C-alpha cells in the first residue's frame, strides 16, 4: 500500500523555513512557527524534514548550494576584476537588504555562526560554507587576473560577511555600497 502523495512542494516549504530561521535564528524559531511558515502541520513537517535541527541543517545546505551555483554562474560571465568584485558585493547587498521583517542579512553569517558555538554539526557546515565561498571567489578572481586571488578572495568574502551584519543592523544601502566601493578600489584600483 502506498502512502498519499505529498500535496506540497518540499523546496518551497524549505525556503519558507529558511526565511523564518534567517529572521529569528534557530533558537528563536519554534516548531509551531515553522509549521505556520511552511503551511504544514507539525507531523507533516517532521515526516518531510525530520526535527527542527534537521530542517535548519537542510536550510543551511540549500543556501550553501545556491551560493556555490551563483558563484559558478558568475564565472561564466568572464568579467574584468573590478566589475566581478562589484557584482559579488552588490549581489550580496541586494540579498541582505531583503527579508520578511526588514533587512535580514545572511542565514549562515547572522544565525548559523551563533548556533555553531553550541552545535558541532552546524559549526562544520559554517566552516564548509566559508571554505567553499573562499575557494570559489578565489577561482573567480584568479580568472579575472587578480595578482593575489586567495588573499583577495578572503577579503571579498570578509567584506560580504560584514555587509550582512551591517544590513541586519540597519545600515542604509548607501553605507553598504560605500563599503563595497572601498573593497573594489582596494582590489581593482579606482575606475576598474
Secondary structure, DSSP 8 states (H G I E B T S, - for coil): -------S-HHHHHHHHHHHHHHHTTTT--HHHHHHHHT--HHHHHHHH-SHHHHHHHHHHHHHHHHHHHHHHHHHT---HHHHHHHHHHHHHHHHT--TTS----HIIIIIHHHTTT-HHHHHHHHHHHHHHHHHHHHHHHHTT-TTHHHHHHHHHHHHHHHHHHHHTT--HHHHHHHHHHHHHHHH-TT-
